[in-house]
Amino acid sequence: MRRLSILVALLPLFLILHCGDKALILTVDLLSFVDPQLIVNPYGPFPSGMPQATTNLITEEINLLDGLDDATEVESAKIIIEAEFVNATGAATARFQAFVNPAGTVDPFAGEPVASIPVTVEPGKITTVNEEIPSSPELLGLLTSAKAQYALRITFNTSGSATDVEGVATLTKLLAVITTKKDF
């Protein structure tokens, strides 16, 4: 009886493996590789009237799925990012930016960000932002290499604020989603 229940349980897996386009979707929780002390970051106080005030949140080098593209055809790679801003004082507009570079990059904020998410913070309010960074040849290459470096920062414009801007930014989600396909 036990043997039959195991066979019945494995039957759907067998059917899935032998039907369809044979895609494998890997979701990697990159946030789990980040030092927990780097996930929560205070920002400010930034004086009112400043057109640009920047806080670098995280710079991290991580080991990835080296050799994945040798075993199968990697079709796409995207990043899903989410952050929460608990603003204590002041009001501002901002840009939450994500950068992905090859490991060992001297300036992790060099080049264009892979995402630049608009954020508006108000006193005493919590603002959550999320973004799906679509696949590109450059991102695909970085996420299937042995190591990559990513960096996050927020740049505030406090020009319209009557008071200093201060709060806490928390990275709540950072996922890499890699889709592969194997021809059998």
VEXNU-928240 format. One record per atom (N, C-alpha, C, O, CB): y, z, x; residue in one letter. Coordinates in steps of 0.2 Angstrom, whole numbers, padded with zeros to 4 digits, always signed. Last residue first. Glycine has a CB too. Example, Ala and Ser with C-alpha at 12.3 -4.5 7.8 and 13.67 -1.06 7.14 Angstrom:
<recs>
-0011+0035+0064S;-0005+0036+0068S;+0000+0039+0064S;+0006+0040+0067S;-0003+0029+0070S;-0028+0039+0066A;-0022+0039+0062A;-0016+0039+0066A;-0017+0042+0071A;-0022+0045+0057A;
</recs>
This chain:
<recs>
+0090-0123+0077F;+0083-0122+0078F;+0079-0128+0077F;+0073-0128+0078F;+0080-0116+0073F;+0106-0118+0082D;+0102-0124+0079D;+0095-0123+0081D;+0093-0122+0087D;+0104-0131+0082D;+0116-0105+0078K;+0110-0107+0082K;+0107-0113+0079K;+0104-0112+0073K;+0106-0101+0084K;+0132-0099+0078K;+0127-0103+0075K;+0122-0106+0080K;+0124-0108+0085K;+0131-0109+0071K;+0143-0085+0076T;+0139-0090+0080T;+0134-0094+0076T;+0133-0092+0070T;+0135-0086+0085T;+0158-0077+0075T;+0153-0081+0071T;+0150-0086+0076T;+0153-0090+0079T;+0157-0085+0065T;+0165-0061+0076I;+0163-0067+0080I;+0157-0071+0076I;+0152-0067+0075I;+0161-0066+0087I;+0178-0051+0075V;+0173-0054+0071V;+0171-0061+0074V;+0175-0066+0074V;+0176-0055+0063V;+0184-0036+0080A;+0183-0043+0082A;+0177-0046+0078A;+0172-0042+0078A;+0182-0044+0090A;+0196-0024+0074L;+0189-0027+0074L;+0190-0034+0077L;+0194-0038+0076L;+0187-0028+0066L;+0204-0010+0072L;+0204-0016+0077L;+0197-0019+0077L;+0193-0016+0081L;+0207-0013+0083L;+0213+0001+0062K;+0207-0004+0062K;+0209-0009+0068K;+0214-0011+0068K;+0207-0007+0055K;+0223+0010+0064T;+0218+0012+0060T;+0212+0007+0060T;+0206+0009+0058T;+0220+0013+0053T;+0235+0017+0075L;+0230+0011+0074L;+0224+0013+0070L;+0220+0018+0072L;+0228+0008+0081L;+0249+0024+0070T;+0242+0026+0071T;+0238+0019+0070T;+0239+0016+0065T;+0239+0031+0066T;+0265+0031+0074A;+0261+0025+0073A;+0254+0026+0075A;+0252+0029+0080A;+0264+0019+0077A;+0277+0042+0068V;+0271+0041+0072V;+0267+0035+0070V;+0267+0033+0064V;+0266+0047+0070V;+0295+0043+0071G;+0289+0044+0067G;+0283+0043+0072G;+0283+0044+0078G;+0289+0038+0062G;+0312+0039+0070E;+0307+0043+0073E;+0301+0043+0068E;+0302+0044+0062E;+0310+0050+0075E;+0329+0034+0072V;+0322+0032+0069V;+0317+0036+0073V;+0317+0035+0079V;+0321+0024+0069V;+0344+0042+0067D;+0339+0040+0072D;+0333+0039+0069D;+0331+0042+0063D;+0338+0046+0077D;+0354+0035+0053T;+0351+0041+0057T;+0346+0038+0062T;+0344+0032+0062T;+0348+0046+0053T;+0357+0024+0047A;+0362+0029+0048A;+0360+0034+0052A;+0365+0038+0055A;+0364+0031+0041A;+0352+0007+0052S;+0350+0014+0051S;+0356+0019+0052S;+0360+0018+0056S;+0344+0017+0055S;+0354-0006+0056G;+0356-0004+0049G;+0355+0004+0048G;+0356+0006+0042G;+0353-0008+0044G;+0348-0006+0069S;+0356-0008+0068S;+0358-0005+0061S;+0364-0003+0061S;+0357-0015+0068S;+0336-0004+0074T;+0339+0001+0070T;+0346+0000+0069T;+0350+0005+0067T;+0338+0008+0074T;+0322-0013+0076N;+0329-0014+0075N;+0332-0009+0071N;+0331-0009+0065N;+0330-0022+0072N;+0308-0010+0087F;+0312-0008+0081F;+0319-0011+0082F;+0322-0012+0087F;+0312-0001+0080F;+0292-0015+0091T;+0299-0016+0093T;+0304-0015+0087T;+0303-0019+0082T;+0301-0023+0096T;+0277-0010+0097I;+0281-0010+0091I;+0289-0011+0094I;+0291-0006+0098I;+0280-0005+0086I;+0261-0016+0104R;+0268-0013+0104R;+0272-0014+0098R;+0270-0018+0094R;+0272-0016+0110R;+0246-0017+0112L;+0250-0017+0106L;+0256-0013+0107L;+0257-0009+0111L;+0246-0013+0101L;+0234-0027+0121A;+0240-0022+0121A;+0244-0023+0115A;+0244-0028+0112A;+0245-0024+0127A;+0219-0030+0130Y;+0223-0031+0124Y;+0229-0025+0124Y;+0228-0020+0127Y;+0219-0030+0117Y;+0209-0039+0140Q;+0214-0034+0140Q;+0218-0035+0134Q;+0220-0041+0132Q;+0218-0034+0146Q;+0191-0042+0143A;+0198-0044+0140A;+0202-0038+0140A;+0200-0032+0140A;+0197-0047+0133A;+0176-0047+0150K;+0181-0042+0149K;+0187-0045+0146K;+0189-0051+0148K;+0182-0038+0155K;+0167-0058+0148A;+0165-0052+0150A;+0169-0046+0149A;+0167-0041+0146A;+0163-0052+0158A;+0172-0068+0133S;+0171-0067+0141S;+0169-0060+0142S;+0168-0056+0137S;+0178-0068+0144S;+0174-0070+0120T;+0167-0071+0122T;+0167-0070+0130T;+0161-0072+0133T;+0165-0078+0120T;+0187-0068+0118L;+0183-0063+0115L;+0176-0064+0117L;+0171-0060+0115L;+0184-0063+0108L;+0193-0078+0126L;+0194-0071+0128L;+0189-0067+0125L;+0187-0062+0128L;+0201-0069+0126L;+0189-0090+0118G;+0187-0089+0125G;+0188-0082+0128G;+0184-0079+0132G;+0191-0093+0130G;+0195-0087+0106L;+0188-0088+0106L;+0186-0087+0114L;+0181-0083+0115L;+0186-0094+0104L;+0209-0088+0110L;+0206-0081+0107L;+0198-0081+0108L;+0195-0076+0110L;+0208-0080+0100L;+0209-0102+0113E;+0211-0096+0118E;+0208-0090+0116E;+0205-0086+0120E;+0219-0096+0118E;+0205-0108+0101P;+0201-0109+0107P;+0203-0103+0112P;+0198-0101+0115P;+0203-0116+0110P;+0206-0096+0087S;+0209-0101+0091S;+0205-0102+0097S;+0201-0098+0099S;+0217-0100+0093S;+0205-0088+0072S;+0202-0090+0078S;+0206-0096+0081S;+0209-0100+0077S;+0195-0093+0076S;+0219-0077+0066P;+0214-0082+0065P;+0211-0085+0072P;+0214-0084+0077P;+0217-0088+0062P;+0220-0061+0063I;+0222-0065+0068I;+0217-0071+0068I;+0211-0070+0070I;+0223-0062+0075I;+0225-0053+0049E;+0219-0056+0052E;+0222-0061+0057E;+0225-0066+0054E;+0215-0059+0046E;+0233-0037+0047E;+0234-0044+0049E;+0227-0047+0051E;+0223-0043+0055E;+0239-0045+0054E;+0243-0024+0039N;+0236-0027+0042N;+0237-0034+0043N;+0241-0038+0039N;+0230-0025+0037N;+0252-0009+0038V;+0252-0016+0039V;+0245-0018+0041V;+0241-0014+0045V;+0257-0018+0044V;+0259+0004+0029T;+0253+0001+0032T;+0253-0006+0032T;+0255-0009+0027T;+0246+0003+0027T;+0270+0017+0029T;+0269+0010+0029T;+0263+0008+0032T;+0262+0009+0038T;+0276+0006+0032T;+0276+0031+0022I;+0271+0029+0025I;+0270+0021+0024I;+0270+0019+0018I;+0264+0032+0024I;+0292+0040+0023K;+0287+0035+0019K;+0282+0033+0024K;+0283+0033+0030K;+0291+0029+0017K;+0303+0047+0028G;+0298+0050+0024G;+0293+0046+0020G;+0289+0048+0016G;+0302+0054+0018G;+0314+0033+0029P;+0313+0040+0030P;+0308+0043+0025P;+0308+0042+0019P;+0319+0043+0029P;+0305+0017+0032E;+0310+0021+0029E;+0308+0029+0029E;+0303+0030+0030E;+0310+0019+0021E;+0301+0002+0040V;+0300+0009+0039V;+0306+0012+0036V;+0312+0010+0037V;+0299+0012+0046V;+0293-0013+0040T;+0299-0010+0037T;+0298-0002+0037T;+0293-0001+0033T;+0302-0013+0031T;+0287-0026+0050V;+0286-0019+0047V;+0293-0017+0045V;+0298-0018+0049V;+0283-0014+0053V;+0278-0041+0053P;+0284-0038+0051P;+0283-0031+0048P;+0278-0030+0044P;+0288-0042+0046P;+0268-0044+0067I;+0268-0042+0060I;+0274-0039+0059I;+0276-0034+0062I;+0262-0038+0059I;+0262-0055+0077S;+0268-0052+0076S;+0270-0051+0069S;+0272-0055+0065S;+0274-0057+0080S;+0248-0059+0087A;+0251-0057+0081A;+0257-0054+0081A;+0258-0050+0086A;+0245-0053+0077A;+0247-0063+0100V;+0243-0067+0095V;+0244-0065+0088V;+0242-0068+0084V;+0235-0065+0097V;+0263-0066+0109P;+0258-0061+0105P;+0253-0066+0101P;+0256-0071+0098P;+0262-0056+0101P;+0265-0075+0123E;+0266-0075+0116E;+0261-0070+0113E;+0255-0070+0115E;+0266-0082+0113E;+0268-0067+0139G;+0266-0073+0135G;+0267-0071+0128G;+0270-0066+0126G;+0259-0074+0136G;+0264-0050+0143A;+0266-0057+0145A;+0264-0062+0140A;+0259-0061+0137A;+0264-0059+0152A;+0259-0038+0142F;+0264-0040+0136F;+0267-0047+0138F;+0271-0049+0135F;+0269-0035+0135F;+0252-0034+0153P;+0248-0036+0147P;+0253-0038+0141P;+0250-0041+0136P;+0245-0029+0145P;+0255-0040+0168D;+0259-0038+0163D;+0255-0039+0156D;+0255-0045+0154D;+0266-0042+0163D;+0242-0043+0175V;+0247-0038+0178V;+0252-0035+0172V;+0253-0029+0172V;+0251-0041+0184V;+0226-0043+0169T;+0233-0046+0169T;+0238-0041+0171T;+0238-0035+0168T;+0234-0049+0161T;+0213-0038+0169G;+0217-0038+0175G;+0224-0041+0175G;+0227-0042+0180G;+0213-0041+0181G;+0206-0050+0157A;+0206-0043+0161A;+0210-0044+0167A;+0209-0049+0171A;+0198-0041+0162A;+0217-0061+0148P;+0211-0060+0153P;+0212-0053+0156P;+0217-0050+0157P;+0211-0065+0158P;+0224-0054+0133N;+0224-0057+0139N;+0218-0057+0143N;+0214-0052+0141N;+0230-0055+0143N;+0232-0052+0118V;+0226-0052+0121V;+0226-0057+0127V;+0228-0062+0127V;+0220-0055+0116V;+0244-0042+0109F;+0243-0047+0114F;+0236-0046+0116F;+0233-0041+0117F;+0248-0045+0120F;+0253-0039+0094A;+0246-0038+0097A;+0246-0044+0103A;+0247-0050+0101A;+0240-0039+0092A;+0267-0030+0087Q;+0264-0036+0091Q;+0257-0034+0094Q;+0256-0029+0097Q;+0269-0038+0096Q;+0277-0027+0074F;+0271-0024+0077F;+0267-0030+0080F;+0265-0035+0077F;+0267-0020+0072F;+0294-0026+0073R;+0289-0031+0074R;+0283-0027+0077R;+0284-0025+0083R;+0291-0037+0078R;+0305-0019+0060A;+0302-0019+0066A;+0297-0025+0067A;+0295-0028+0062A;+0298-0013+0068A;+0319-0011+0053T;+0314-0016+0053T;+0311-0016+0060T;+0314-0014+0065T;+0318-0023+0051T;+0322+0006+0048A;+0322+0001+0053A;+0318-0005+0051A;+0313-0004+0047A;+0321+0003+0060A;+0329+0022+0045A;+0326+0016+0042A;+0327+0011+0047A;+0332+0010+0051A;+0330+0015+0036A;+0326+0040+0048G;+0329+0034+0049G;+0326+0028+0046G;+0320+0029+0043G;+0330+0032+0057G;+0311+0050+0051T;+0318+0049+0050T;+0321+0042+0051T;+0318+0038+0055T;+0322+0054+0054T;+0297+0048+0050A;+0300+0054+0048A;+0308+0053+0047A;+0310+0056+0041A;+0299+0059+0054A;+0284+0037+0045N;+0291+0037+0048N;+0294+0044+0045N;+0294+0046+0039N;+0295+0031+0045N;+0270+0032+0050V;+0272+0038+0046V;+0279+0039+0049V;+0280+0042+0054V;+0268+0044+0047V;+0261+0018+0049F;+0268+0020+0052F;+0270+0026+0047F;+0272+0025+0041F;+0273+0015+0053F;+0246+0011+0053E;+0250+0015+0049E;+0256+0018+0052E;+0255+0021+0058E;+0245+0021+0046E;+0237-0005+0055A;+0241+0001+0058A;+0245+0004+0052A;+0247+0001+0048A;+0245-0001+0064A;+0225-0016+0059E;+0228-0012+0054E;+0231-0006+0057E;+0228-0003+0062E;+0223-0010+0048E;+0217-0032+0062I;+0221-0026+0065I;+0224-0023+0059I;+0227-0026+0054I;+0226-0028+0070I;+0205-0043+0067I;+0208-0039+0061I;+0211-0033+0064I;+0207-0029+0067I;+0202-0038+0055I;+0202-0058+0075I;+0203-0051+0076I;+0207-0048+0069I;+0211-0052+0066I;+0208-0049+0082I;+0189-0070+0078K;+0196-0068+0075K;+0196-0060+0076K;+0191-0057+0077K;+0196-0070+0067K;+0181-0084+0082A;+0182-0077+0084A;+0189-0075+0081A;+0194-0079+0083A;+0181-0076+0092A;+0168-0097+0080S;+0175-0094+0079S;+0175-0087+0081S;+0170-0083+0081S;+0177-0095+0071S;+0156-0102+0085E;+0160-0106+0081E;+0167-0103+0081E;+0172-0107+0081E;+0157-0107+0074E;+0146-0102+0099V;+0151-0098+0096V;+0156-0102+0092V;+0159-0107+0095V;+0155-0093+0101V;+0129-0105+0100E;+0136-0109+0099E;+0141-0104+0096E;+0139-0102+0090E;+0135-0115+0096E;+0120-0095+0111T;+0121-0098+0105T;+0128-0101+0105T;+0132-0100+0109T;+0120-0093+0099T;+0119-0090+0124A;+0113-0089+0120A;+0114-0093+0114A;+0109-0095+0111A;+0112-0082+0118A;+0132-0092+0130D;+0126-0095+0133D;+0120-0095+0129D;+0116-0100+0129D;+0124-0091+0140D;+0140-0084+0122D;+0141-0092+0122D;+0135-0095+0125D;+0134-0101+0124D;+0148-0094+0124D;+0137-0072+0127L;+0136-0073+0120L;+0136-0081+0119L;+0131-0084+0116L;+0141-0070+0116L;+0141-0068+0140G;+0135-0072+0139G;+0133-0074+0132G;+0128-0078+0131G;+0130-0068+0142G;+0149-0053+0135D;+0148-0058+0140D;+0141-0062+0139D;+0136-0058+0138D;+0148-0055+0147D;+0157-0046+0125L;+0150-0049+0124L;+0149-0055+0129L;+0148-0060+0127L;+0149-0052+0117L;+0166-0034+0134L;+0165-0038+0128L;+0158-0041+0128L;+0153-0038+0131L;+0170-0044+0127L;+0175-0020+0139N;+0170-0025+0140N;+0168-0028+0134N;+0168-0025+0129N;+0164-0021+0143N;+0193-0019+0140I;+0187-0018+0137I;+0182-0023+0139I;+0183-0028+0140I;+0187-0017+0129I;+0208-0011+0143E;+0204-0016+0145E;+0197-0014+0143E;+0195-0009+0144E;+0204-0017+0153E;+0224-0008+0134E;+0217-0006+0136E;+0213-0012+0138E;+0213-0018+0135E;+0213-0003+0129E;+0237-0001+0129T;+0235-0006+0134T;+0228-0004+0136T;+0227+0001+0139T;+0240-0006+0140T;+0247+0004+0115I;+0241+0004+0119I;+0240-0002+0123I;+0242-0008+0122I;+0235+0003+0113I;+0262+0004+0113L;+0257+0009+0110L;+0250+0009+0114L;+0248+0015+0116L;+0255+0006+0103L;+0278+0004+0118N;+0271+0001+0120N;+0266+0006+0117N;+0266+0012+0119N;+0270+0000+0128N;+0292+0002+0109T;+0287+0007+0111T;+0280+0004+0112T;+0278+0000+0108T;+0286+0013+0106T;+0309-0003+0110T;+0302-0004+0110T;+0298+0002+0112T;+0300+0005+0117T;+0301-0010+0115T;+0323-0008+0101A;+0320-0002+0104A;+0312-0003+0104A;+0309-0003+0099A;+0322+0005+0101A;+0337-0017+0098Q;+0330-0018+0100Q;+0328-0012+0104Q;+0331-0010+0109Q;+0329-0024+0105Q;+0349-0014+0092P;+0346-0020+0090P;+0338-0021+0092P;+0334-0025+0089P;+0350-0026+0092P;+0354+0002+0087M;+0351-0002+0092M;+0347-0008+0090M;+0343-0008+0085M;+0346+0003+0096M;+0359+0010+0077G;+0363+0005+0079G;+0360+0001+0085G;+0364-0003+0088G;+0369+0008+0082G;+0352+0026+0080S;+0354+0021+0075S;+0359+0016+0079S;+0362+0018+0084S;+0358+0024+0069S;+0341+0029+0093P;+0347+0030+0090P;+0349+0024+0085P;+0346+0019+0086P;+0353+0030+0096P;+0324+0034+0091F;+0328+0029+0093F;+0335+0029+0090F;+0335+0030+0084F;+0325+0022+0092F;+0313+0047+0097P;+0319+0045+0092P;+0323+0039+0095P;+0325+0039+0101P;+0324+0051+0091P;+0301+0034+0095G;+0307+0037+0095G;+0308+0044+0098G;+0303+0046+0101G;+0309+0037+0087G;+0284+0037+0090Y;+0289+0033+0092Y;+0296+0036+0091Y;+0297+0040+0086Y;+0289+0026+0088Y;+0267+0043+0095P;+0274+0044+0092P;+0279+0039+0094P;+0278+0036+0100P;+0277+0051+0094P;+0252+0037+0091N;+0257+0036+0096N;+0264+0038+0092N;+0266+0035+0087N;+0258+0029+0099N;+0234+0037+0091V;+0240+0040+0088V;+0246+0040+0093V;+0245+0043+0098V;+0239+0047+0085V;+0226+0031+0101I;+0226+0029+0094I;+0232+0031+0090I;+0235+0027+0086I;+0220+0030+0090I;+0224+0038+0113L;+0229+0032+0113L;+0230+0029+0106L;+0234+0025+0105L;+0226+0027+0117L;+0215+0048+0111Q;+0222+0050+0112Q;+0227+0044+0112Q;+0233+0045+0111Q;+0222+0054+0119Q;+0203+0040+0110P;+0206+0043+0104P;+0213+0045+0105P;+0217+0045+0100P;+0201+0049+0101P;+0201+0026+0119D;+0202+0033+0120D;+0206+0036+0114D;+0211+0033+0112D;+0206+0035+0127D;+0192+0013+0111V;+0199+0015+0113V;+0198+0023+0114V;+0196+0026+0110V;+0204+0013+0108V;+0181+0009+0105F;+0181+0009+0113F;+0187+0012+0115F;+0188+0013+0122F;+0180+0002+0115F;+0183+0008+0092S;+0179+0013+0094S;+0178+0014+0102S;+0176+0019+0105S;+0172+0012+0091S;+0191-0003+0091L;+0194+0003+0090L;+0190+0009+0093L;+0192+0014+0096L;+0197+0005+0083L;+0182-0013+0090L;+0185-0012+0096L;+0189-0006+0096L;+0190-0003+0102L;+0190-0018+0097L;+0168-0016+0082D;+0174-0011+0081D;+0177-0010+0088D;+0175-0005+0091D;+0171-0005+0078D;+0163-0032+0079V;+0163-0027+0084V;+0169-0023+0083V;+0175-0025+0082V;+0164-0030+0091V;+0152-0041+0070T;+0158-0038+0069T;+0158-0032+0074T;+0154-0027+0074T;+0159-0035+0062T;+0145-0057+0070L;+0145-0050+0073L;+0152-0047+0072L;+0157-0050+0073L;+0144-0051+0081L;+0135-0067+0061I;+0142-0064+0061I;+0142-0058+0064I;+0139-0053+0062I;+0145-0064+0054I;+0126-0081+0063L;+0126-0074+0064L;+0133-0072+0065L;+0137-0075+0069L;+0122-0073+0071L;+0119-0094+0053A;+0125-0091+0056A;+0124-0084+0057A;+0121-0081+0053A;+0131-0093+0052A;+0110-0104+0047K;+0108-0100+0053K;+0114-0097+0057K;+0114-0097+0063K;+0104-0104+0057K;+0113-0110+0035D;+0115-0113+0041D;+0114-0109+0048D;+0117-0111+0053D;+0123-0115+0041D;+0097-0109+0025G;+0105-0109+0026G;+0107-0112+0033G;+0103-0115+0036G;+0107-0102+0026G;+0082-0101+0031C;+0086-0104+0026C;+0094-0104+0028C;+0096-0100+0032C;+0086-0102+0019C;+0076-0092+0039H;+0073-0098+0038H;+0077-0103+0033H;+0075-0108+0032H;+0066-0098+0037H;+0082-0079+0037L;+0082-0082+0044L;+0079-0090+0044L;+0081-0093+0048L;+0077-0078+0048L;+0080-0077+0024I;+0087-0078+0026I;+0087-0081+0033I;+0091-0086+0034I;+0090-0071+0027I;+0066-0075+0023L;+0069-0080+0020L;+0076-0082+0022L;+0078-0088+0023L;+0070-0079+0012L;+0065-0063+0031F;+0062-0069+0033F;+0065-0075+0030F;+0066-0081+0033F;+0054-0069+0031F;+0072-0054+0023L;+0074-0056+0030L;+0071-0062+0032L;+0075-0066+0035L;+0073-0050+0035L;+0064-0054+0012P;+0071-0057+0011P;+0074-0058+0018P;+0077-0063+0019P;+0075-0051+0008P;+0052-0048+0018L;+0052-0055+0015L;+0059-0058+0014L;+0060-0063+0016L;+0049-0055+0008L;+0052-0035+0021L;+0054-0040+0026L;+0054-0047+0024L;+0057-0051+0027L;+0049-0040+0032L;+0048-0029+0010A;+0054-0027+0012A;+0057-0032+0017A;+0063-0034+0018A;+0054-0020+0015A;+0035-0034+0008V;+0040-0035+0003V;+0047-0034+0006V;+0051-0038+0004V;+0038-0031-0003V;+0029-0028+0020L;+0030-0035+0019L;+0035-0037+0014L;+0039-0042+0015L;+0023-0038+0018L;+0030-0014+0016I;+0034-0017+0022I;+0035-0024+0022I;+0040-0027+0023I;+0030-0015+0029I;+0022-0014+0005S;+0029-0012+0004S;+0033-0015+0010S;+0039-0017+0010S;+0030-0005+0003S;+0010-0017+0012L;+0012-0022+0007L;+0020-0020+0006L;+0024-0025+0005L;+0009-0021+0000L;+0008-0006+0019R;+0008-0012+0023R;+0011-0017+0018R;+0016-0021+0020R;+0001-0014+0025R;+0006+0004+0010R;+0012+0004+0014R;+0013-0002+0017R;+0019-0004+0018R;+0011+0010+0019R;-0006+0000+0004M;+0000+0000+0000M;+0006+0000+0004M;+0011-0004+0003M;+0000+0006-0005M;
</recs>
